[in-house]
Amino acid sequence: GYRELTVDDSVLRLLAVRGLRLLDALDRRGHAAQERIQRHDADYKSWQEEALPRPLKNARSYPEWSSLNKDFKDSRTRGEEIRELSQTLNP
């Protein structure tokens, strides 16, 4: 059979913030750094208070856009949404 799984917006927010924190921390670290990665929660407050970016909302309607999906289909629209999300995250 077929079963559709979805996640709540709060799960998407958590995954986005964790990913952004990691990228930010790795950007700040030196090559041989051994100290623990520090959290800077204030930098991600908007993810808790504002609506999800439009490209993320749109992507929820297209499970075939996930490269984890065995029926993965890349498309021009998917690429445009990725570019827009990237610009939103890195103004």
C-alpha positions as CSV (number, residue, x, y, z in Angstrom):
1,G,0.0,0.0,0.0
2,Y,0.8,3.6,0.1
3,R,1.3,5.7,3.2
4,E,1.9,9.4,3.3
5,L,3.9,10.8,6.2
6,T,4.1,14.4,7.1
7,V,5.8,16.5,9.8
8,D,4.6,19.5,11.7
9,D,6.0,22.9,11.0
10,S,7.8,22.8,14.3
11,V,9.8,19.8,13.1
12,L,10.8,21.7,10.0
13,R,11.8,24.7,12.1
14,L,13.9,22.5,14.4
15,L,15.7,20.8,11.5
16,A,16.3,24.2,9.8
17,V,17.7,25.8,12.9
18,R,20.0,22.9,13.7
19,G,21.3,22.8,10.1
20,L,21.8,26.6,10.0
21,R,23.6,26.5,13.4
22,L,25.9,23.8,12.2
23,L,26.8,25.7,9.0
24,D,27.4,28.9,10.9
25,A,29.6,27.2,13.5
26,L,31.6,25.4,10.8
27,D,32.1,28.7,9.0
28,R,33.5,30.3,12.2
29,R,35.8,27.4,13.1
30,G,39.4,27.1,12.2
31,H,40.8,24.0,10.5
32,A,42.2,22.3,13.6
33,A,39.6,23.6,16.1
34,Q,38.8,21.2,18.9
35,E,36.5,23.2,21.1
36,R,32.8,22.5,21.3
37,I,30.5,24.3,18.9
38,Q,28.7,27.1,20.7
39,R,25.0,27.9,20.2
40,H,23.8,31.3,19.4
41,D,20.0,31.0,19.8
42,A,19.3,34.7,19.3
43,D,20.4,34.5,15.7
44,Y,17.6,32.1,14.9
45,K,14.7,33.7,16.8
46,S,12.9,34.5,13.5
47,W,12.5,30.8,12.8
48,Q,10.5,30.4,16.0
49,E,8.3,33.5,15.5
50,E,7.8,34.0,11.8
51,A,6.1,31.9,9.1
52,L,8.1,29.2,7.3
53,P,9.7,30.6,4.1
54,R,7.4,30.1,1.1
55,P,9.7,27.7,-0.7
56,L,9.6,25.3,2.2
57,K,5.8,25.5,2.3
58,N,5.6,24.8,-1.4
59,A,8.0,21.8,-1.2
60,R,5.7,20.1,1.2
61,S,3.3,19.6,-1.7
62,Y,5.9,17.8,-3.8
63,P,7.2,14.7,-2.1
64,E,8.8,13.7,-5.4
65,W,11.2,16.6,-5.0
66,S,13.1,14.8,-2.2
67,S,16.2,13.1,-3.4
68,L,15.6,10.5,-0.7
69,N,12.4,9.4,-2.5
70,K,12.9,6.5,-4.9
71,D,10.7,8.4,-7.4
72,F,12.9,11.5,-7.2
73,K,12.3,13.9,-10.1
74,D,14.3,17.0,-10.5
75,S,12.6,19.9,-12.1
76,R,13.1,23.6,-13.1
77,T,10.5,24.6,-10.5
78,R,12.3,22.7,-7.7
79,G,15.6,24.5,-8.7
80,E,13.8,27.8,-8.6
81,E,12.5,27.1,-5.1
82,I,15.9,26.0,-3.9
83,R,17.5,29.3,-5.2
84,E,14.8,31.4,-3.6
85,L,15.2,29.5,-0.3
86,S,19.0,30.0,-0.5
87,Q,18.6,33.7,-1.0
88,T,16.2,33.9,1.9
89,L,18.7,32.1,4.2
90,N,21.8,34.0,2.9
91,P,20.6,37.5,2.1
